[in-house]
């Protein structure tokens, strides 16, 4: 016997154990041989991560699809795994070491540190996996992968070496997002724009050859002026036409910098002239390329000013007292201290025109928490433009589609303007770049000379291959008896020290003693997005030709957020097409954001972050899942309300109570039950509605309309089955017709099983528990049961019962609108009905009297005075209310309510018509006001209907 109430906290762990024991989620579970494959790869969460609302939404939608397709008989694989999260994981371990007062990573060395990170991963990492299991995610957990496990690491190295040999990976000196705290390049996704109250300093640069004439520029980063290479003005700006092609003199430095014409300069902004610092600004870098400007870097990796012995800075500068003073005053200062000192120095020279308060966005590293610097450095890059071409074509030609389709425009805009992809990171945790360096060797006239400053790069998948290949190169070039060999150093520093000691000597080839030259491996690691770009095929066993790879690649659909279309989706497309020769998935479903109930983006600073685990503790996983699915309309953000979650918890309770009702009334599925043979009109109606609901849910899920699927299932289960069918069959269950009872019990049991199947993808726990109650503990789990495949249709029975439901619903609404006391029984007169309507009325009299609290039913030729009128098909149902309701008082009450609503609507109309309010107020505030207006409009509609009914009755 089912418990009186559903307790999610006690039921959910038992159900998870049941699924595990049944192997319900293993690849191909429940599928017949030759079944169509359906595969999804999970967007791998960080090994450091814990479940947040974005994860909850993303994985709920994936699980809905996976459970749906598994029940439809497909050979399903939901591939789980985690990302090694380079920066995040390294920070966690380093913070732990600091808290324990242990030596830092540089003190213990790379190998010891990496070993420590692996130990942390084994002990503490990956807690999100268990949290996903709590959510109900039906991944094949036996196949869990990690972006740094042995197989995936092999795939990463193979792809890197292949792309390097194809010329698609290379080293280059370019600007990157540099985190001066973490001392590494970071991706755009790891950069957060933070609004700060700063200053805009206006400086005057002297024009060469015209004493007393200046060109004014403004900057928020005065420290970068030391690296200025030009001043740009717009080609059409008449104010500066005579200066284009001439030079300004960079104050404090004395460098002659050209005044160039470039459309980047905005004539409407400030003075219309802009300083160009190609080595410290991404836009300036592009201007610098157009005008062949020098790259003058004046900051080091920790964002300290570096001037002394800086060849780039000193190039072409004549010695002067001004230059020496600047170097003495600024060299070695951190960027912010240097900023203050430069402003003071410019002011002292009379070259500070003015200072303005300036609120602007400053990019910060999301992990380091400090302002990032555009930094000129040698890094590894992927030729993304070449790889992007096939990935653009596959979407243009429809081989991969985005849902909603509007995201294709975003994809194209980025892909068609794609920049080289920086894939190197200055970290220790990650896939170490498989590139080896050795010094250049000069051989001439029997002599050998080692030149450490000219490094030669080679790429190999393993250290063994690298050593063998480098020695083979030497053997080919040095054919004498002298044995010159390559050794691999443990670090670049060790190699430099050794190679430097032999660099000053010239060796004779004919000598017989050995000469060892040290090679070293690149110390950087790969961006984690590089390994995750291979996820759809590396997780299936590539580069080995595994059965899983042959079976499940390409995968079927990718479910992800819009914020990683560029960082992950596009890169998987590029790598999948280049390495596998085929798109990694045919559909990309992009879900929206989960916001708070007011529409504001969740953030820790706002204090509005909602913890999904707490919601699961309070309401159960099913309630949270159903809320997310029911609100996941394509292209619309989710405003998460705990009231909504509580409402769907009530839905689970409603379903539980309906199942208890069925259990207490012996309503169970019967093997011998044959729906087409059902005789009772109510049974034929509910079987028809169950078939229609199945079709609606199926169609919506196939089209990725999760909210429509959830709504169709909800309306059928709550409204049609629980509220109407179970209520309508009570007289039969309490009656004396045994044949009717038997059929109703079998029908109710059958339809309950259909309802559980339709709800299972959304609410797996409560449905699985009820399935076990319905079929017994030894029955096949609901997760592997067949999806409803019914095509039952009795249009006459459906129309008949739905007519009754419509009439009862209208009567109940009218009673409520006109304040008829709930206990009062009222008469009803049917006017103008057809024979079909009269027949229905006679057959459903008892139900109408019971469900609508009708005292008597008559057929009339005219509507009685003082009646509320309801249109039901071709007939009018009149409810005489004279003596039951004070119509005059009710009219006055409704008119007052309508006037109040009108005042609120006018106020909100005026507010939303104010362009200043709409432009300046936060988006969520404006949206909240629009929602209030919509709610008041609905109140007005309802009140007007009620007032019209009172007028008709009067």
LINQUIPE-V478730 format. One record per run of one state. SS is the DSSP state (H for helix, E for strand, L for the rest). FROM is the first residue (numbers start at 0). LEN is the number of residues. Records with the same first field share a line. If there is no record, write none. Layout:
# LINQUIPE-V478730
SS=FROM-LEN ; FROM-LEN
This chain:
# LINQUIPE-V478730
L=0-7 ; 22-14 ; 41-3 ; 46-6 ; 71-3 ; 79-1 ; 83-2 ; 99-5 ; 108-1 ; 123-3 ; 135-5 ; 143-1 ; 146-3 ; 165-3 ; 179-4 ; 186-1 ; 207-6 ; 219-2 ; 227-2 ; 233-4 ; 240-6 ; 249-6 ; 261-11 ; 276-5 ; 290-8 ; 299-4 ; 305-5 ; 314-6 ; 330-3 ; 348-3 ; 365-5 ; 371-1 ; 382-1 ; 396-4 ; 403-3 ; 415-5 ; 422-1 ; 425-6 ; 432-2 ; 444-2 ; 459-3 ; 477-6 ; 488-3 ; 503-2 ; 508-6 ; 521-3 ; 526-1 ; 532-2 ; 538-8 ; 552-2 ; 580-4 ; 591-2 ; 595-5 ; 601-10 ; 619-1 ; 630-7 ; 639-2 ; 664-10 ; 677-3 ; 702-3 ; 728-1 ; 733-4 ; 760-3 ; 775-6 ; 784-10 ; 817-8 ; 831-3 ; 843-1 ; 851-2 ; 860-6 ; 872-2 ; 880-6 ; 913-1 ; 920-2 ; 953-1
H=7-15 ; 52-19 ; 85-14 ; 104-4 ; 109-14 ; 126-9 ; 140-3 ; 149-16 ; 187-3 ; 221-6 ; 237-3 ; 281-9 ; 310-4 ; 320-10 ; 334-14 ; 383-13 ; 406-9 ; 462-15 ; 491-12 ; 527-5 ; 534-4 ; 546-6 ; 561-19 ; 611-8 ; 620-10 ; 641-23 ; 674-3 ; 680-22 ; 705-23 ; 729-4 ; 737-23 ; 763-12 ; 781-3 ; 794-23 ; 834-9 ; 844-7 ; 886-27 ; 914-6 ; 922-31
E=36-5 ; 44-2 ; 74-5 ; 80-3 ; 144-2 ; 168-11 ; 183-3 ; 190-17 ; 213-6 ; 229-4 ; 246-3 ; 255-6 ; 272-4 ; 298-1 ; 303-2 ; 333-1 ; 351-14 ; 370-1 ; 372-10 ; 400-3 ; 420-2 ; 423-2 ; 431-1 ; 434-10 ; 446-13 ; 483-5 ; 505-3 ; 514-7 ; 524-2 ; 554-7 ; 584-7 ; 593-2 ; 600-1 ; 637-2 ; 825-6 ; 853-7 ; 866-6 ; 874-6
